[in-house]
Amino acid sequence: MTSVPYLFGVAARVAGAGVTVVGLELAVAWPKVEAWRRGPLPGGRWAALALACLGAGFVIFPELCLAGGGIVAAVAIFYFVVACEPAGDGSDVMLVLVLAGLGASDLMPFGWMRTVAWWCLAVNVCLAYWWSGVAKTRVPAWRAGRQVALALNSPRYGSPAVAREFLDHQGAAKAVSWSVIGLEAACPAFLVIGGPALWVWAACALLMHLGIALMMGLGRFLWAFSAGLLCLLAVRGTI
């Protein structure tokens, strides 16, 4: 059976790749980021590049993330999201959750404290999925199946050819929409069940994120949420 420390190490590497992507994207887009802000952020581009280097360090040396480095990266990303709000998105929130939990993993002086930290991380990731699914049910476009086509038809993250297919096949669009809602909202149930059932759920969630990355170019979501899924599997899927 795969151990918790091993999966946490893999999660740290994946999260590190996500941190690198976030830092590089911020550095490249910094002139636009400054335009969004009400005032300048001195050294912001260099801070973003430093964040990218820190993420690369986690990929090479995941133990740095688990021994407190993840907390540093989480604080840095949180600061960027708050200071440059238009640059933040759901992937940043997931990265902050995962990095903070991983960063505290090896800092706990007692075994029971480490177990509590692990479960806090898993529950936070689980609640993020659950809330995302529940929140979608409050949006008429999600319930009707139109939101997927609208997102794919957006100027920045669009895939017009796929969007047209969804617009032409409303039944399929609605089925995809409710599949996403159901998958996300069901996370707590699978966390409770654990074991092979959680692995199957995580595989479906990974395919969902992979599809989003391929169709919408949101690769940073794939890194962030893959790390979150690995944390869930580490804490509950190994039991």
Secondary structure by P-SEA (a helix, b strand, c coil): cccaaaaaaaaaaaaaaaaaaaaaaaaaaaaaaaaaccccccaaaaaaaaaaaaaaaaaaccccccccaaaaaaaaaaaaaaaccccccaaaaaaaaaaaaaaaccccccaaaaaaaaaaaaaaaaaaaaaaaaaaaacccccccaaaaaaaacccccaaaaaaaaaacaaaaaaaaaaaaaaaaaaaaaaaaccaaaaaaaaaaaaaaaaaaaaccaaaaaaaaaaaaaaaaaccccc
